[in-house]
Amino acid sequence: GVGDGDKGRLGPCVYVYPDRYPPRQTWLQDVDWFHLRNETSTTQFDDTSMPNHDAREECFLQCLNDQDQLYDGYLLAAATMGLPKVTEYLLQHARLNPLYTPPPYPKRYRINAYQAAIMGGHVGVLDKLVQGGTKLDTVVIDEWGRTVLDYISLKGSPIRPYQALQWWNVTIRVKETETESEGRKEETTMIQTTKEEYGWNTTSDHDEVDNTCHLEILDDLDSKEFFKDFYVTGRPFVLRQHAYPEEIASFSRESWQQTRHFQPDRMRHKVGPTAYPGLTGQHYCATKMTTQEILENKPCPEMPLLKMIHAEHDDYFDQAYQLYEGDPYKAGFRKLPQWFGYNTSPGWQIFMGGDGSGATLHWHAAALNILYIGIKEWRITPPAYRGFTGQTVQQVTAQIKDEPFVMKCTQRPGDMFYIPDFWGHMTVNHGFGIGVAAIVSTSSRLYMGSFTNDY
């Protein structure tokens, strides 16, 4: 009698919908857009049973029509999965309540269908819930007295301004360019300091980075503000210059020369065209590389035209965070347990890459990302437009840069980015870069700002 938007279930109705599926033109030439799979752009294989979004909706509609009783949790799950036809059916046929929230687990916050549609960026679903826009500003959807219009008017909302204009003729105005008062002047100085004092050559052959940022830019954020203003609203943000100065300095070349695992000229690391090439049918380079060779963009013999990157987990955090006894919670990630709970067990990753390298388009659970060395250009997409690919960052950038749903922002040393659940994201390094990320799985969150989709 319940729905589960995370596992593709509405009571007895189930449609298996994999997180990743090879696109028609292969992983190296195209993107698997999770919510945009359809009959005409499905897979490289002649597989008529390939899961696609249209078939998923039709499957649920047929199954639900055979049920004697429908439950409010079904509507919440349909909104989470981004199913506008199912949402409309449940509203009109069963008159389910979009404000319904499941009984809370201990220390867990549970969302309603309005919030689920907004967090996922599912504008078609939201349109059904607000009845074509008539309920945009008349229905209170949370305990703070906010309406749907309040949510979508926030900077960085998963429902983009162009969608509000197209669907409801509502104009949303947000500032997209940082000013010196927001830290740009100080950041320019920081870039020069990084080149001079931290010992890494961060010279870039790429175009000059602009100041456009579609994300909220903050100096600090306590747990209540995080929960109310960003977690529940599904918005990414930036904490500028969040890492301690001495923490950034601990990632200098001189500091790494004093370690064993990260010694720049002797220790060799596994590298590949993506962080985890096996996910898209690719392979690691057969030759391991030193950090210096990664910095220099040394070609891999088997794939000389592709830029290599290195990513690893937290096995050697005792050396990466030796200044903090191997504990990133004492350093730049000090906010993570405050926001998600002190029993959270994130998946850690430290990564490095040369000029022009980066993480190609992918998605996963919510993550915090700190950059220590270099400059990183981000492009992110709301969950409704999340994608996965094996293409190079240059190919993906060319493909999506002009799409109206794409948001961008530039990360500099010390900045921490928060990317919410299931947002697509990709990065390009401008010069050599080193950073660390923490991925917070939904199942491990014990803080009140957590939620799971087992409705």
C-alpha positions as CSV (number, residue, x, y, z in Angstrom):
1,G,0.0,0.0,0.0
2,V,2.9,2.4,-0.4
3,G,4.9,3.9,-3.2
4,D,8.7,4.0,-3.5
5,G,10.0,6.6,-5.9
6,D,13.6,5.5,-5.5
7,K,13.0,1.9,-6.6
8,G,10.4,2.6,-9.2
9,R,7.4,1.2,-7.3
10,L,3.8,2.3,-6.8
11,G,2.3,-0.3,-4.5
12,P,2.2,-3.6,-6.5
13,C,3.1,-1.7,-9.7
14,V,6.8,-2.0,-10.5
15,Y,8.8,-0.9,-13.5
16,V,12.6,-1.6,-13.5
17,Y,14.4,1.5,-14.6
18,P,18.2,1.2,-14.4
19,D,20.4,4.1,-13.3
20,R,22.5,3.8,-16.4
21,Y,21.8,2.4,-19.8
22,P,24.0,2.6,-22.9
23,P,22.8,5.4,-25.3
24,R,22.1,4.6,-28.9
25,Q,25.4,6.1,-30.2
26,T,27.5,4.4,-27.4
27,W,28.9,5.9,-24.2
28,L,31.7,7.6,-26.1
29,Q,29.5,9.5,-28.4
30,D,26.3,10.3,-26.5
31,V,24.7,10.9,-23.1
32,D,22.2,8.7,-21.3
33,W,19.7,11.2,-20.2
34,F,18.0,9.4,-17.3
35,H,14.5,11.0,-17.6
36,L,14.6,11.6,-21.4
37,R,14.9,8.0,-22.6
38,N,12.2,7.3,-25.2
39,E,11.3,5.0,-28.1
40,T,13.3,6.9,-30.6
41,S,16.5,7.6,-28.7
42,T,17.1,4.6,-26.5
43,T,20.1,2.3,-27.0
44,Q,22.9,1.1,-29.2
45,F,21.3,-2.3,-29.1
46,D,18.2,-3.5,-31.0
47,D,16.3,-4.1,-27.8
48,T,12.6,-3.3,-28.0
49,S,12.3,-4.0,-24.3
50,M,14.8,-1.3,-23.3
51,P,13.4,0.7,-20.3
52,N,12.3,4.2,-21.4
53,H,10.4,7.0,-19.8
54,D,7.3,6.7,-22.0
55,A,6.9,3.0,-21.4
56,R,7.3,3.5,-17.7
57,E,4.4,5.9,-17.5
58,E,2.1,3.7,-19.6
59,C,3.1,0.6,-17.5
60,F,2.1,2.4,-14.2
61,L,-1.1,3.8,-15.7
62,Q,-2.3,0.4,-16.8
63,C,-1.3,-1.2,-13.5
64,L,-2.9,1.5,-11.3
65,N,-6.1,1.3,-13.3
66,D,-6.5,-2.3,-12.1
67,Q,-6.1,-1.4,-8.4
68,D,-9.1,-1.3,-6.1
69,Q,-7.5,1.3,-3.8
70,L,-4.9,4.0,-4.4
71,Y,-2.9,5.7,-1.6
72,D,-1.5,9.2,-1.1
73,G,2.0,7.8,-1.1
74,Y,1.6,6.8,-4.7
75,L,1.3,10.5,-5.7
76,L,4.5,11.3,-3.7
77,A,6.4,8.5,-5.5
78,A,5.0,9.6,-8.9
79,A,6.3,13.2,-8.3
80,T,9.7,11.8,-7.2
81,M,10.0,9.8,-10.4
82,G,8.9,12.7,-12.6
83,L,5.7,11.1,-14.0
84,P,3.3,13.8,-15.1
85,K,0.7,11.5,-16.7
86,V,0.6,9.3,-13.6
87,T,0.4,12.4,-11.4
88,E,-2.6,13.7,-13.3
89,Y,-4.3,10.3,-13.1
90,L,-3.8,10.1,-9.3
91,L,-5.0,13.7,-8.8
92,Q,-8.1,13.4,-11.0
93,H,-9.1,9.7,-10.6
94,A,-8.2,9.1,-7.0
95,R,-8.1,12.7,-5.7
96,L,-4.9,12.0,-3.7
97,N,-3.5,14.6,-1.4
98,P,-0.3,16.3,-2.7
99,L,0.5,17.7,0.8
100,Y,0.6,14.2,2.2
101,T,3.9,13.2,3.9
102,P,4.7,9.7,5.2
103,P,5.1,9.1,8.9
104,P,8.5,10.4,9.8
105,Y,11.3,8.0,10.7
106,P,13.2,9.0,13.8
107,K,15.2,12.2,13.0
108,R,14.2,12.1,9.4
109,Y,12.2,14.7,7.5
110,R,9.7,13.6,4.9
111,I,8.7,15.7,1.9
112,N,5.4,16.1,0.1
113,A,4.6,15.8,-3.6
114,Y,5.1,19.5,-4.3
115,Q,8.6,19.4,-2.7
116,A,9.5,16.2,-4.5
117,A,8.6,17.7,-7.9
118,I,10.5,20.8,-7.2
119,M,13.6,19.0,-5.9
120,G,13.6,16.8,-9.0
121,G,13.1,19.8,-11.4
122,H,10.0,18.0,-12.8
123,V,8.2,21.0,-14.2
124,G,5.6,18.8,-16.0
125,V,4.6,17.1,-12.7
126,L,4.6,20.4,-10.8
127,D,2.3,21.9,-13.5
128,K,-0.3,19.1,-12.7
129,L,0.1,19.7,-8.9
130,V,-0.4,23.5,-9.2
131,Q,-3.3,23.0,-11.7
132,G,-1.7,24.9,-14.6
133,G,-0.3,27.6,-12.4
134,T,-3.4,28.5,-10.4
135,K,-1.9,27.3,-7.2
136,L,1.6,28.6,-7.6
137,D,1.2,31.1,-4.7
138,T,-2.0,30.0,-3.0
139,V,-1.0,26.7,-1.4
140,V,1.5,26.6,1.6
141,I,3.8,23.6,1.1
142,D,6.0,23.7,4.1
143,E,6.1,24.6,7.8
144,W,7.7,27.9,7.1
145,G,4.7,29.2,5.2
146,R,6.3,29.0,1.8
147,T,4.5,28.4,-1.5
148,V,5.6,26.8,-4.8
149,L,6.3,30.3,-6.1
150,D,8.6,31.0,-3.2
151,Y,10.6,27.9,-3.9
152,I,11.0,28.4,-7.6
153,S,12.0,32.1,-7.2
154,L,15.1,31.1,-5.2
155,K,18.5,31.3,-7.0
156,G,19.6,27.9,-8.3
157,S,16.1,26.4,-8.0
158,P,15.8,23.0,-9.9
159,I,12.8,24.6,-11.7
160,R,14.6,27.1,-13.9
161,P,13.4,30.6,-14.7
162,Y,12.9,29.9,-18.4
163,Q,10.5,27.0,-17.3
164,A,8.5,29.3,-15.1
165,L,8.1,31.7,-18.0
166,Q,7.2,29.0,-20.5
167,W,4.8,27.1,-18.3
168,W,3.1,29.8,-16.2
169,N,4.2,33.1,-17.7
170,V,6.0,34.0,-14.5
171,T,9.2,36.0,-14.7
172,I,11.9,35.0,-12.2
173,R,14.9,37.4,-12.0
174,V,18.1,36.3,-10.4
175,K,21.6,37.8,-10.4
176,E,24.0,35.5,-12.3
177,T,27.3,37.5,-12.0
178,E,29.5,37.9,-8.9
179,T,30.8,41.2,-7.9
180,E,33.9,42.2,-6.0
181,S,31.9,42.5,-2.8
182,E,31.1,38.7,-3.2
183,G,34.8,37.8,-3.1
184,R,35.9,38.1,-6.7
185,K,38.7,40.6,-5.8
186,E,40.0,38.4,-3.1
187,E,39.8,35.3,-5.3
188,T,42.0,36.9,-7.9
189,T,44.7,37.3,-5.3
190,M,44.2,33.7,-4.2
191,I,44.9,32.4,-7.7
192,Q,48.1,34.3,-7.9
193,T,49.2,33.0,-4.5
194,T,48.4,29.5,-5.5
195,K,50.8,29.7,-8.4
196,E,53.6,31.3,-6.4
197,E,53.4,29.6,-3.1
198,Y,52.0,26.1,-3.5
199,G,54.6,24.9,-6.0
200,W,52.2,23.5,-8.6
201,N,52.2,24.8,-12.2
202,T,48.5,25.8,-12.6
203,T,49.0,27.6,-15.9
204,S,46.0,27.0,-18.3
205,D,45.7,27.2,-22.0
206,H,42.0,27.5,-21.8
207,D,39.8,30.5,-22.3
208,E,39.5,33.1,-19.4
209,V,37.0,32.0,-16.8
210,D,34.0,34.4,-16.6
211,N,32.2,35.4,-13.4
212,T,28.8,33.9,-14.1
213,C,27.5,31.8,-11.3
214,H,23.9,30.4,-11.2
215,L,24.4,29.2,-7.6
216,E,23.8,30.9,-4.3
217,I,27.2,32.2,-2.9
218,L,27.6,32.1,0.8
219,D,30.3,32.8,3.5
220,D,28.8,30.4,6.0
221,L,25.7,28.3,6.7
222,D,24.4,26.7,9.9
223,S,22.5,23.4,10.0
224,K,19.0,25.0,10.2
225,E,19.7,27.3,7.3
226,F,21.1,24.5,5.2
227,F,18.0,22.3,5.9
228,K,15.4,25.0,5.3
229,D,16.9,27.0,2.5
230,F,18.8,24.4,0.5
231,Y,18.2,20.8,1.4
232,V,14.4,21.0,1.3
233,T,14.4,23.3,-1.7
234,G,16.8,21.1,-3.6
235,R,19.3,23.9,-4.4
236,P,23.1,23.7,-4.9
237,F,25.3,26.4,-3.4
238,V,28.9,27.6,-2.9
239,L,30.7,28.4,0.3
240,R,33.5,30.7,-0.8
241,Q,36.9,30.3,0.7
242,H,35.6,27.7,3.2
243,A,38.8,25.7,3.6
244,Y,41.3,26.9,6.1
245,P,44.4,28.7,4.5
246,E,46.7,26.2,6.3
247,E,44.5,23.4,5.0
248,I,45.0,24.6,1.4
249,A,48.7,24.9,2.0
250,S,48.9,21.3,3.1
251,F,48.1,20.3,-0.5
252,S,51.1,22.2,-1.7
253,R,53.8,20.4,-3.7
254,E,56.2,20.9,-0.8
255,S,53.8,19.2,1.6
256,W,53.2,16.3,-0.7
257,Q,56.9,15.8,-1.2
258,Q,57.0,14.9,2.5
259,T,54.4,12.1,2.1
260,R,54.9,8.6,0.7
261,H,51.7,8.0,-1.2
262,F,51.4,11.4,-2.8
263,Q,55.0,12.1,-3.5
264,P,54.8,14.0,-6.8
265,D,57.8,12.5,-8.7
266,R,58.0,8.9,-7.5
267,M,54.6,7.4,-6.5
268,R,52.6,6.3,-9.5
269,H,48.8,6.3,-9.6
270,K,46.1,4.6,-11.7
271,V,44.7,7.0,-14.3
272,G,41.9,6.9,-16.9
273,P,39.8,9.1,-19.2
274,T,37.2,9.3,-16.5
275,A,37.3,8.7,-12.7
276,Y,35.8,5.2,-13.1
277,P,36.0,4.3,-16.8
278,G,34.5,0.8,-16.3
279,L,31.1,2.4,-15.7
280,T,31.0,3.5,-19.4
281,G,32.8,0.5,-21.0
282,Q,36.2,2.2,-21.0
283,H,39.5,1.2,-19.4
284,Y,42.2,2.6,-17.2
285,C,45.5,3.4,-18.8
286,A,47.8,0.4,-18.7
287,T,50.6,2.7,-17.5
288,K,50.4,4.4,-14.1
289,M,51.5,8.0,-13.8
290,T,53.1,10.2,-11.2
291,T,51.4,13.4,-10.0
292,Q,53.9,15.4,-12.0
293,E,53.1,13.4,-15.2
294,I,49.4,14.0,-14.5
295,L,50.1,17.7,-14.1
296,E,51.9,17.7,-17.5
297,N,49.1,15.8,-19.2
298,K,51.4,13.0,-20.2
299,P,49.6,11.0,-22.9
300,C,48.5,7.5,-22.2
301,P,50.0,5.3,-25.0
302,E,46.7,3.5,-25.7
303,M,44.6,6.7,-25.8
304,P,47.0,9.5,-26.5
305,L,44.3,12.0,-27.4
306,L,42.5,11.7,-24.1
307,K,43.5,13.6,-20.9
308,M,44.0,11.4,-17.9
309,I,42.7,12.0,-14.4
310,H,43.3,10.1,-11.1
311,A,40.7,9.4,-8.5
312,E,41.0,7.3,-5.3
313,H,39.1,6.8,-2.1
314,D,40.2,7.7,1.5
315,D,42.8,4.9,2.1
316,Y,45.6,7.5,2.4
317,F,43.7,10.4,4.1
318,D,46.2,10.0,7.0
319,Q,48.7,11.6,4.5
320,A,46.3,13.9,2.6
321,Y,45.0,15.3,5.8
322,Q,48.1,14.8,8.0
323,L,47.7,18.3,9.4
324,Y,44.4,17.1,10.9
325,E,45.4,13.6,11.9
326,G,43.7,12.2,8.8
327,D,40.3,13.6,9.7
328,P,38.6,15.8,7.1
329,Y,35.9,16.6,9.6
330,K,38.4,18.8,11.4
331,A,39.1,20.6,8.2
332,G,37.0,21.8,5.3
333,F,34.4,19.1,5.7
334,R,33.6,20.2,9.2
335,K,30.1,21.2,8.0
336,L,29.2,17.7,6.8
337,P,28.3,16.1,10.1
338,Q,26.4,19.3,11.1
339,W,24.3,19.1,8.0
340,F,23.8,15.4,7.6
341,G,24.5,13.8,11.1
342,Y,27.5,12.7,13.0
343,N,26.8,9.0,12.1
344,T,27.0,9.7,8.4
345,S,29.5,7.5,6.5
346,P,30.2,9.3,3.2
347,G,32.1,7.9,0.2
348,W,35.3,9.9,0.0
349,Q,37.3,10.7,-3.1
350,I,40.5,12.6,-3.8
351,F,41.1,13.5,-7.4
352,M,43.7,15.3,-9.5
353,G,44.0,16.2,-13.2
354,G,45.9,18.4,-15.6
355,D,44.8,21.4,-17.6
356,G,41.7,20.6,-19.7
357,S,41.0,17.4,-17.8
358,G,38.0,16.9,-15.6
359,A,35.0,14.8,-14.5
360,T,32.7,14.1,-17.4
361,L,28.9,14.4,-17.0
362,H,27.5,12.0,-14.3
363,W,25.2,12.0,-11.3
364,H,24.9,10.4,-7.8
365,A,23.7,11.2,-4.3
366,A,24.4,14.5,-2.7
367,A,28.0,15.5,-2.5
368,L,30.3,18.2,-1.0
369,N,33.3,19.1,-3.1
370,I,36.4,21.2,-2.0
371,L,39.0,22.4,-4.4
372,Y,42.5,22.9,-3.0
373,I,44.6,23.5,-6.1
374,G,43.7,25.1,-9.4
375,I,40.5,26.5,-10.9
376,K,37.5,24.3,-11.8
377,E,34.6,25.2,-14.1
378,W,31.4,23.5,-13.2
379,R,28.3,22.8,-15.3
380,I,25.4,21.2,-13.5
381,T,21.9,20.1,-14.5
382,P,18.8,19.6,-12.3
383,P,17.8,16.0,-11.6
384,A,15.2,16.0,-14.4
385,Y,18.1,16.5,-16.8
386,R,20.7,14.3,-15.2
387,G,22.9,12.4,-17.6
388,F,25.7,9.9,-17.7
389,T,28.4,9.6,-20.4
390,G,31.9,8.5,-21.3
391,Q,32.5,11.4,-23.6
392,T,35.3,13.9,-22.9
393,V,34.6,17.0,-20.9
394,Q,35.2,19.0,-24.1
395,Q,32.6,17.0,-26.0
396,V,30.0,17.3,-23.3
397,T,30.6,21.0,-22.9
398,A,30.1,21.6,-26.6
399,Q,26.9,19.5,-26.5
400,I,25.2,21.1,-23.4
401,K,26.7,24.6,-23.0
402,D,23.8,26.4,-24.7
403,E,21.0,24.3,-23.1
404,P,18.8,26.5,-20.9
405,F,18.6,24.0,-18.1
406,V,22.4,24.0,-17.6
407,M,23.8,26.0,-14.7
408,K,27.5,27.0,-14.3
409,C,29.8,28.3,-11.7
410,T,33.6,28.5,-11.2
411,Q,35.4,27.0,-8.2
412,R,38.6,28.3,-6.8
413,P,41.0,27.1,-4.0
414,G,39.1,26.8,-0.7
415,D,35.6,26.9,-2.2
416,M,33.2,24.1,-1.2
417,F,30.4,23.2,-3.6
418,Y,27.2,21.4,-2.5
419,I,25.6,19.4,-5.2
420,P,22.2,18.0,-4.1
421,D,20.9,14.5,-4.8
422,F,20.9,13.3,-8.4
423,W,22.0,16.6,-10.0
424,G,24.0,16.0,-13.2
425,H,27.4,17.6,-13.0
426,M,30.7,17.9,-14.9
427,T,33.9,19.8,-14.4
428,V,36.8,21.2,-16.4
429,N,40.2,22.0,-14.9
430,H,41.8,25.3,-15.8
431,G,45.3,24.3,-15.0
432,F,46.4,21.4,-12.7
433,G,43.8,20.7,-10.0
434,I,43.5,18.8,-6.7
435,G,40.3,18.4,-4.9
436,V,38.4,16.2,-2.5
437,A,34.7,15.1,-2.5
438,A,32.3,13.4,0.0
439,I,29.3,11.6,-1.4
440,V,26.5,11.3,1.2
441,S,24.3,8.3,0.4
442,T,20.6,8.6,1.3
443,S,20.7,5.5,3.5
444,S,23.4,6.8,5.8
445,R,21.8,10.1,6.7
446,L,20.7,10.3,10.3
447,Y,20.2,14.1,10.6
448,M,16.7,15.6,10.4
449,G,17.4,17.1,7.0
450,S,17.7,13.6,5.6
451,F,15.0,11.8,3.7
452,T,14.6,8.5,1.9
453,N,12.2,7.6,-0.9
454,D,10.7,4.5,0.7
455,Y,7.3,6.0,0.9
